[in-house]
Amino acid sequence: MWVIGKTYTTLQDLNVRREPNGDKLPFLSLTKDAQKHSLVGPDGYAILKKGTKVTVKDIKSTGTATWLQIPSGWICGKNSKNIYAL
């Protein structure tokens, strides 16, 4: 479904994580470009906005989820119920 090096669009707001299904990243840990397309959550963690274009650097599957590595960290591409980036 996804190809490394290609650009996709987020379909909803997404947490950015350190690793697939890992800890959420603080807003200030994002690249400057990602910060322009993100919100600061109530707990200080980064939330990538719906409609953000992301370039996939790597793809990992964990259980029923597929995770996409972007320059700032990892986002969920899909799980057993939803697709989050196309």
C-alpha positions in Angstrom: 0.0 0.0 0.0 2.9 2.4 0.8 6.2 2.8 -0.9 9.4 4.0 0.8 10.3 7.4 -0.7 6.8 8.3 -1.7 4.6 11.1 -0.2 1.2 10.5 1.4 -1.4 12.6 3.1 -2.6 12.1 6.7 -6.4 11.5 6.9 -6.7 12.7 10.5 -4.6 14.2 13.3 -1.9 11.7 14.4 0.5 11.4 17.3 4.1 11.2 16.3 6.0 8.5 18.1 9.7 7.6 18.8 9.3 4.1 17.3 6.4 2.0 16.0 3.7 1.9 18.8 6.2 3.6 21.1 6.3 6.7 23.2 4.8 9.9 21.9 7.4 12.6 20.8 7.4 16.0 22.4 6.5 18.8 20.0 10.0 20.3 20.2 11.5 17.0 19.1 10.0 17.4 15.6 11.8 18.9 12.6 11.0 22.6 12.1 8.9 21.7 9.0 6.9 19.2 11.0 6.3 21.7 13.7 4.6 24.0 11.1 2.1 21.2 10.4 1.5 20.1 14.0 -0.3 21.0 17.2 0.9 20.8 20.7 -1.3 18.3 22.6 -2.4 19.1 26.2 0.4 16.9 27.5 3.1 18.7 25.3 3.3 15.9 22.7 3.2 16.5 19.0 0.0 15.9 17.0 0.5 16.0 13.2 -2.4 17.7 11.6 -4.9 16.1 9.2 -4.0 16.8 5.6 -0.2 17.0 6.2 2.0 15.5 3.4 4.5 13.1 4.7 7.4 11.2 3.0 7.8 7.6 4.1 11.3 6.6 5.1 10.5 3.1 6.4 7.6 0.8 7.0 7.1 -1.6 10.0 4.2 -3.9 10.9 3.4 -4.7 14.5 0.4 -7.0 15.1 -2.5 -5.5 13.2 -1.0 -2.0 12.7 1.3 -0.7 10.0 3.7 2.1 11.0 5.3 4.7 8.7 8.6 6.4 9.5 8.6 10.0 8.5 11.5 12.5 9.0 10.3 13.4 12.6 9.4 9.9 13.9 6.7 7.3 13.3 2.9 7.6 12.6 0.3 4.9 12.3 -0.5 4.2 8.7 -3.3 1.8 9.4 -4.7 -0.6 12.0 -7.3 -3.3 11.8 -10.1 -0.8 11.6 -8.8 2.4 10.0 -6.4 3.8 7.4 -4.7 7.0 8.6 -2.5 8.0 5.6 -3.0 7.6 1.8 
